[in-house]
Amino acid sequence: MLDEYQHDDFEVVREDTRFGGFQELKLRRENSAHTRFFRKAITPENNDEFDDLMELEKRVMKDGCSGALYPMYTRNGRRWALMSVPAENYTSTGLSP
């Protein structure tokens, strides 16, 4: 993962069951009100989980959302994908509860 962010830098704000489950996060160390973060874990070689990740990433990267994808990283045997979107575009992603 980028040196900028580590797995434990985030606090889970809520968990969502869509797209096979993902977490909405906030940074612990600073005010991240201007950015919404999400992460999803996948098991290596699990095609269904990978397909769910691709659907979630489509929402974040949707036209006009200005989303960002970060390099995947491994933690406790699972691969994690971290992504973000500017807060002003959060509703446009369709990820709000």
C-alpha positions, 0 to 999 in steps of 0.5 A: 500500500502507499506509504501514505496510508496503512491498514490501521490508519483507518476506523471503520465507520460502517459495514455494507453488505453490497458487493459482497461486503465492504467497509466505509472508513475514516482516517484516525490521524486527521480530519478526512471530512473532504474524502470518503474512504472504502476498503474491501477484502478478497481471498486470492483465487476467489473469482466471485469476490474479485467480481464484487470488487470490480463492481464496487470499483466501478461505482467509485470510478464512475464518471464525475465521481473523481474516485481514486484506487490505491495499490492492493495490499496483503494483511492476514492472508487476504488482499485488500483494496482501498479506494476513495472519493471526494465527499461532494461526489459521495452521493453520486456513487450510490454507496451512501446508506 
